[in-house]
Amino acid sequence: MASAGLREELECSICLSIYTDPVTLRCGHNFCRGCIDRVLDTQEWSGGYSCPKCRGKFQKRPPLQRNITLCNIVENFLSTQPGQEESQVSRTCDPTTSCENRKCSIHKDKLLEYYCVDDASCICVSCSLAGEHRGHQVDTLNEASKKMKCKLRSVLQEVMSKKENTEKRIQNLDLRRRKTLEKAASETERLTALFRDLRRCLEDLERRVLTDISRQTEWMVLPYDEVIRQLEVEKDDLSKKIQQIEMLCNMTDALTIVQTSVKDGLCGTEEGDNEDTEGHDKHLHDGRDLDVASISCTLHRLSDILTRENVHFYTQVTADISLDVNTAHNELEISDDWKMASKSEKKQNRPKTQYRFQWYAPQQGRAEA
C-alpha cells in the first residue's frame, strides 16, 4: 500500500506515468521534461504560457529546472519494482499513445525507438540492426522529432503566411465590394433625383405648351363664334324672307303681290350684303392661325433642360482593350500602343476585310480604346 501511495506521488500529471527526467516550474509543480516541453511548444503559438496543473501564467517561456532529488527518488523506486521494461514503456508513453502502439509490430517485445528516414517509418533496434531496415539512414525518435518539429514550424509559417494573405485578399475584396455597393447606391440616388427633376421640368413644360395652345385657340375661335352667331341670325331672317316670297309667288291677287313686294323690299338685290359677308370672312381668316413657331420655341427648352440638369451618359472604358489595326478603317491612324485612333490625312493601305470598321469622327477628332 505504501508503494502504491509513493507511485501516485511520482506520476506526471500530463502523461500519468512515472516521471522521466523530472523538471520543476517556478510555480513548484513537477513534470517530465519531454511532457512539459511538448505542452510549452503548443502554447508557443497561442501567445502565452501557463502551468498545466495550476494554470499559473508566464510572460515568457519558463525555464525548466531539473529536480535532482525527485530524479533520485524515481530511480530508487524503479530499482525496487519488477517489470522495469513495462515501467519504461509507461514512463516514455505519450498520454495519447497506448503502450501497444509503442511496440514493434514485427519484434513484439521491442519498443519503437528509431525512425527510418529512407522508409519514413518508426522501427525498433532489431529492425535497424538485423531487419529489413538494415543499412538505412536511421535517427533516434528524439532526433527525428526535432527535425520534424523544424519542418512543421516551417510549414506552420507558410500556412500562417497563406492564411494572412487570404485574410488580406478577403479584406481587399470586401472593401472593393463595399465601394461598388456605395458607388451604385450613390449613382442610383443621383439618377433618381435627376429623372425626378426631369419629370418635373417636363410636366411644367407640358403645362406651358398646352396652356399656350389653349390660349391661342380661344383667341382665334372667339371672333369666329361672334360671326357665326350673327350669320345664324341672318340665316333665320333669310329663311323668313324665303317663306314670304314663296307665299307671294303662290298668290293670284296681283295688287297684294305688288304692294307687299314694294313695302317689304322683297325685290331688292342681296349682292352687296353677300360681298360684305365674304370679305369679313376673309378678314377673319387672315392672320388667325395656330402659332406653331412659338410652340416649337417652347419645346426647344427641352435641350436647355437637359443641359441645365447636366445629363450625361457614361460608358466605362476598359484599359486592357487594344484596337485591331487589321480591322480599322483606312482613314484612321492607330497609335503605337493601339489605344487611340485618330483621323488620318493619308489613307492607310490595310488589307481588305469584311469586318472593316466604318469611320466615325467625333467632335474631338479622335477615338480612344
HUWO-V882203 format. One record per pair of residues at least 12 apart in sequence whose C-alpha atoms are under 10 Angstrom apart, sorted by the first residue. I is the first residue (numbers start at 1). J is the second residue. If there is no record, write none. Layout:
i: (I I)
j: (J J)
This chain:
i: (3 3 3 6 6 6 7 7 7 7 10 10 10 10 10 10 10 10 11 11 11 11 11 12 12 12 12 12 12 12 12 13 13 13 13 13 13 13 13 13 14 14 14 14 14 14 14 14 14 14 15 15 15 15 15 15 15 15 15 15 15 15 15 16 16 16 16 16 16 16 17 17 17 17 17 17 17 17 17 17 18 18 18 18 18 18 18 18 18 18 18 19 19 19 19 19 19 19 19 19 19 19 19 19 20 20 20 20 20 20 20 20 20 20 20 20 21 21 21 21 21 21 21 21 21 21 21 22 22 22 22 22 22 22 22 22 22 22 22 23 23 23 23 23 23 23 23 23 23 24 24 24 24 24 24 24 24 24 25 25 25 25 25 25 25 25 25 26 26 26 26 26 26 26 27 27 27 27 27 27 27 27 27 28 28 29 29 29 29 30 30 30 30 30 30 30 31 31 31 31 31 31 32 32 32 33 33 33 34 34 34 35 35 35 35 36 36 36 37 39 39 40 40 40 41 41 43 44 44 45 47 47 48 48 49 49 50 85 85 85 86 88 89 89 89 89 90 99 102 102 102 103 103 103 104 104 104 104 104 104 105 105 106 106 106 106 106 107 107 107 107 107 107 108 109 110 110 110 110 110 111 111 111 111 112 112 112 112 112 112 113 113 113 113 113 113 114 114 114 114 114 114 114 114 114 115 115 115 115 115 115 115 115 115 115 115 115 116 116 116 116 116 116 116 116 116 116 116 117 117 117 117 117 117 118 118 118 118 118 119 119 119 119 120 121 121 122 122 122 122 122 123 123 123 123 124 125 191 194 194 194 194 195 195 197 197 198 198 198 198 198 201 201 201 201 201 202 202 202 202 205 205 205 205 205 206 206 208 208 208 209 209 209 209 209 209 210 212 212 212 212 212 213 213 213 213 213 216 216 216 216 217 217 217 217 219 219 219 220 220 220 220 220 220 221 221 221 223 223 224 224 224 227 227 227 227 228 231 241 241 242 244 244 244 244 245 245 245 245 245 248 248 317 317 318 319 319 320 320 321 321 321 321 322 322 322 322 322 322 323 323 323 323 323 323 323 323 324 324 324 325 325 325 325 325 326 326 326 326 326 326 326 327 327 327 327 327 327 327 327 327 328 328 328 328 328 328 328 328 328 328 329 329 329 329 329 329 329 329 329 329 329 329 329 329 329 330 330 330 330 330 330 330 330 330 330 330 330 330 331 331 331 331 331 331 331 331 331 331 331 332 332 332 332 332 332 332 332 332 332 332 332 333 333 333 333 333 334 334 334 335 338 338 339 339 339 340 340 340 340 341 341 341 341 341 342 342 342 342 342 342 342 342 342 343 343 343 343 343 343 343 344 344)
j: (77 80 81 73 74 77 19 74 77 78 22 30 31 70 71 73 74 77 30 31 32 74 91 29 30 31 32 33 35 36 91 29 30 31 32 35 36 52 53 95 30 31 32 35 36 39 52 53 94 95 31 32 34 35 36 90 91 92 93 94 95 96 97 31 32 90 91 93 94 95 32 87 88 89 90 91 92 93 94 95 31 32 74 77 78 87 88 90 91 92 93 31 32 33 34 35 70 71 73 74 75 90 91 92 32 33 34 35 70 71 74 75 88 90 91 92 33 34 35 66 67 68 70 71 72 74 91 34 35 36 64 65 66 67 68 69 70 71 74 35 36 63 64 65 66 67 68 70 71 36 62 63 64 65 66 67 68 70 50 51 56 62 63 64 65 66 67 51 56 58 62 63 64 65 50 51 53 54 55 56 57 58 62 51 54 51 52 53 54 51 53 64 65 66 67 70 51 52 53 64 66 67 66 91 92 64 65 66 92 94 142 92 93 94 95 51 52 64 64 51 52 52 61 62 61 149 61 60 61 156 59 60 60 61 61 62 62 109 110 111 99 111 102 103 111 112 102 111 122 123 124 122 123 124 122 123 124 125 126 127 123 124 123 124 126 127 131 123 124 125 126 127 131 124 124 123 124 125 126 127 123 124 125 126 124 125 126 127 140 141 125 128 139 140 141 142 127 128 138 139 140 141 142 143 144 128 133 136 137 138 139 140 141 142 143 144 145 128 133 134 135 136 137 138 139 140 141 144 133 136 137 138 139 144 133 135 136 137 138 133 136 137 138 138 133 138 138 139 140 141 144 138 139 140 141 140 140 311 306 309 310 311 309 311 305 309 302 305 306 309 311 301 302 305 306 309 299 301 302 305 298 299 301 302 305 298 299 295 298 299 294 295 296 297 298 299 295 290 291 294 295 298 290 291 292 294 295 288 289 290 291 288 289 290 291 288 289 290 284 285 287 288 289 290 284 288 289 284 288 281 284 285 277 280 281 284 281 277 264 266 266 260 261 264 266 257 260 261 266 267 260 261 368 369 369 339 369 339 369 338 339 368 369 337 338 339 340 368 369 335 337 338 339 340 341 368 369 338 339 357 338 341 350 351 356 350 351 352 353 355 356 357 350 351 352 353 354 355 356 357 358 341 348 350 351 353 355 356 357 358 359 341 343 344 347 348 349 350 352 353 355 356 357 358 359 360 343 344 346 347 348 349 350 351 352 356 357 358 359 343 344 345 346 347 348 349 350 358 359 360 344 345 346 347 348 357 358 359 360 361 366 367 345 346 347 348 366 348 367 368 368 368 369 367 368 369 366 367 368 369 365 366 367 368 369 359 360 361 362 364 365 366 367 368 359 360 361 362 365 366 367 365 366)
